Amino acid sequence: NEIFELFQSAYSGASEKTDDSNVKEFTICSLTESGKRVPVYVQKKKKSGEGSATQLDAIVNYIASYCNGKGVTRLSSIETLSNLV
């Protein structure tokens, strides 16, 4: 009396991976007369969640731009269809 159904699930809320692997962290310093280093410029890698879109946002944007390029029209929404019944 048990029912087993197959389903697939995935998590798409993680931040989108960007191609920051080539970015090197470095600091440019100037020296004062006493020999103390004073940072002038600092380049750091972006953190994974810092201002980036989620994986879901990225795939939705990709599909939308692909469909716009191919001329695929958007279907009507569920609310519109339920009003017809």
Backbone as a ProteinNet text record, in pm:
[ID]
protein_1_A
[PRIMARY]
NEIFELFQSAYSGASEKTDDSNVKEFTICSLTESGKRVPVYVQKKKKSGEGSATQLDAIVNYIASYCNGKGVTRLSSIETLSNLV
[TERTIARY]
80.1	0	85.1	207.9	295.4	315.5	319.8	342	477.6	562	692.4	692.5	722.4	729.7	868.9	919.1	1049.6	1032.8	1122.7	1123.9	1267	1290.3	1423.8	1411	1503.7	1501.1	1641.2	1647.7	1776.8	1763.3	1873.5	1876.8	1935.9	1866.1	1914.4	1926.5	1934.9	1945.4	2088.9	2185.4	2326.2	2365.7	2470.7	2513.5	2576.1	2558	2609	2761.3	2824.9	2970	3012.6	3107.5	3161.4	3304	3358.9	3494.3	3595.1	3603.6	3699.2	3823.3	3838.7	3951.6	4085.3	4083.5	4207.5	4245.3	4158.8	4184.9	4284.2	4392.4	4494.9	4475.1	4491.9	4486.6	4623.8	4625.9	4752.6	4726.6	4832.6	4826.6	4944.6	4916.7	5022.4	5040.2	5164.5	5192.7	5295	5287.5	5393	5464.7	5590.4	5669.2	5682.2	5663	5684.4	5833.4	5872.3	6013.2	6062.8	5970.4	6009.7	6013	5974.5	5976.5	5845.9	5743.3	5613.8	5541.8	5479.5	5403.4	5261.4	5218.4	5083	5013.8	4907.5	4838.2	4778.7	4806.8	4752.3	4636.5	4652.3	4548.5	4546.6	4426.8	4412	4312.7	4352.5	4261.1	4235.8	4108.8	4070	3972.1	3962.4	3863.1	3726.2	3623.8	3487.6	3444.9	3370.9	3314	3199.9	3170.3	3073.1	2932.8	2890.6	2755.6	2748.6	2855.2	2864.3	2808.5	2683.2	2623.5	2602.1	2602.1	2583.4	2442.4	2400.1	2267.6	2271.2	2154.5	2147.6	2150.9	2171	2170.8	2035.2	1928.1	1794.7	1778.1	1822.3	1815.3	1893.9	2011.9	2097.1	2032.7	1974	1912	1784.2	1706.4	1585.2	1622.1	1724.4	1768.5	1821.5	1895.1	1948.1	1835.3	1737.2	1625.3	1543.8	1522.1	1446	1517.3	1649.1	1721.4	1727.3	1738.5	1738.5	1605.4	1495.4	1362.4	1335.6	1381.4	1365.1	1442	1560.9	1642.3	1581.2	1512.6	1451	1307.2	1253.2	1116.7	1009.1	1040.8	943	857.9	725.9	638.1	605.7	579.2	549.3	404.6	380.6	244.4	169.5	36.8	-42.6	-28.5	-50.6	-31.7	-146.3	-126.7	-227.2	-351.9	-334.9	-450	-541.7	-483.7	-562.7	-640	-575.4	-641.4	-753.4	-735	-837.7	-962.4	-949.4	-1065.7	-1150.8	-1093.2	-1167	-1258.8	-1230.3	-1306.8	-1436.6
-119.2	0	126.8	113	230.8	272	401.4	454.8	524.3	484.1	547.3	623	750.7	831.7	890.4	889.1	948.9	1097.5	1176.1	1318.4	1368.5	1478.1	1538.7	1679	1714.4	1848.6	1906.9	2038.3	2107.4	2238.4	2286.7	2416.3	2518.5	2626.6	2726.8	2864.2	2869.6	2996.9	3039.7	2956.2	2991.6	3104	3174.4	3283.8	3228.5	3303.5	3263.4	3268.8	3167.9	3167.8	3257.4	3343.2	3429	3389.2	3441.3	3404.6	3497.1	3488.9	3568.7	3488.6	3371.3	3285.8	3346.1	3434.3	3495.7	3622.5	3666.6	3788.7	3759.7	3834.2	3818.6	3926.1	3887.5	3984.8	4048.8	4180	4249.3	4384.7	4442.1	4573.5	4656.5	4779.2	4873.3	4969.7	4979.6	5063.2	5170.2	5280.4	5381.4	5383	5421.2	5425.2	5569.1	5586.5	5719.2	5735.4	5852.8	5877.3	5792	5751.5	5667.4	5519.1	5484.9	5345.7	5272.4	5343	5280	5262.4	5146.6	5120.6	5174.9	5249.9	5304.7	5251.6	5172.6	5118.8	5230.5	5223.1	5319.6	5257.1	5128.9	5057.9	4912.2	4857.3	4717.2	4650.8	4538.9	4461.4	4328.4	4298.7	4173	4100.2	3969.4	3891.5	3920.8	3917.8	3936.3	3813.5	3835	3722.8	3665.4	3538.7	3468.7	3529.9	3585.6	3640	3790.1	3853	3998.7	4059.2	4102.9	4173	4088	3956.4	3871.8	3814.4	3774.8	3715.8	3570.2	3515.9	3374.9	3291.1	3160.6	3071.4	3073.9	3084.8	3091.3	3217.8	3332.3	3457.1	3446	3384.4	3372.3	3287.1	3173.8	3086.7	3148.5	3216.6	3282.9	3394.3	3473.5	3580	3522.5	3411.8	3348.8	3299.3	3230.2	3178.1	3291.8	3399.1	3513.5	3579	3598	3661.1	3568.3	3437.4	3341.6	3345.6	3342.4	3344.2	3475.2	3585.9	3715.4	3716.8	3659.5	3653.8	3564.7	3458.6	3363.8	3400.3	3503.6	3547.2	3460.3	3391.4	3308	3398.9	3391.2	3477	3411.2	3494.2	3446.9	3400.1	3288.7	3238.6	3326.3	3319.7	3397.9	3338.1	3420.2	3376.8	3287.7	3221.7	3131.6	3209.9	3330.8	3410.4	3439.9	3467.6	3497.1	3372.9	3257.9	3133.7	3094.2	3117.2	3077.9	3163.6	3285.9	3372.2	3326.6	3250.2	3203.4	3084.8	3015.5	2893.5	2925.9
0	0	0	-40	-46.8	-191.2	-211.3	-345.3	-346.2	-440.4	-456.2	-588.2	-582.4	-703.5	-715.5	-835	-861.8	-884.7	-829.8	-857.2	-848.5	-910.7	-909.5	-852.2	-766.7	-710.3	-715.7	-709.3	-711.5	-636.6	-587	-518.8	-615.1	-639.7	-734.5	-670.1	-537.5	-468.5	-441.1	-479.1	-458.4	-553	-519.3	-606.2	-733.7	-839.9	-971	-970.6	-1027.5	-1036	-1151.2	-1124.7	-1228.7	-1257.2	-1362.9	-1403.3	-1336.6	-1202.4	-1126.2	-1089.6	-1151.3	-1114.7	-1158.9	-1258.2	-1307.2	-1230.8	-1139.5	-1064.3	-952.5	-949	-844.9	-739.1	-614.3	-506.3	-490.5	-479.1	-455.9	-392.2	-336.6	-274.1	-321.7	-360.7	-398	-281.2	-231.8	-115.6	-151.2	-80.9	-88.3	46.3	43.8	166.5	215.3	344.4	403	432.2	474.4	504.9	620.9	709.3	822.1	785.1	662.9	618.1	636.7	678.6	699	564.9	544.6	421.7	435.8	335.6	332.9	207	221.7	103.5	18.3	-110.9	-205.6	-282.5	-321.1	-396.3	-351.1	-331.4	-291.2	-386.3	-446	-531.2	-463.5	-438.9	-376.3	-466.2	-448.6	-521.6	-463	-548.5	-499.2	-422.1	-316.7	-243.3	-325	-303	-387	-382.8	-271.8	-262.7	-276.9	-316.2	-315	-443.6	-440.4	-552.5	-676.2	-661.9	-778.2	-778.5	-896.2	-910.7	-865.6	-835.5	-800.4	-927.1	-912.3	-1026.9	-1096.9	-1018.9	-1076.9	-1160.9	-1108.9	-1185.2	-1315.5	-1308.3	-1426.1	-1534.4	-1497.1	-1597.6	-1653.9	-1570.4	-1619.7	-1717.3	-1685.7	-1776.4	-1907.3	-1898.8	-2020.6	-2110.1	-2050.8	-2129.5	-2189.5	-2112.7	-2164.1	-2282.2	-2271.4	-2382.6	-2504.3	-2481.9	-2592.2	-2665.6	-2589	-2650.1	-2723	-2666.6	-2735	-2866	-2867.6	-2989.5	-3096.4	-3055.9	-3150.4	-3184.3	-3120.7	-3149.8	-3085.8	-2978	-2908.4	-2820.8	-2837.1	-2758.5	-2624.5	-2527	-2392.6	-2385.9	-2316.4	-2298.6	-2199.3	-2206.9	-2111.9	-1973.5	-1871.5	-1733.4	-1686.8	-1575.5	-1519.7	-1478.8	-1425.6	-1384.3	-1501.7	-1618.5	-1736.8	-1780.7	-1774.5	-1816.7	-1719.4	-1588.7	-1492.2	-1505.4	-1557.6	-1576.9	-1693.4	-1786.3	-1903.5	-1871.5	-1764.4	-1730	-1665.6
[MASK]
+++++++++++++++++++++++++++++++++++++++++++++++++++++++++++++++++++++++++++++++++++++

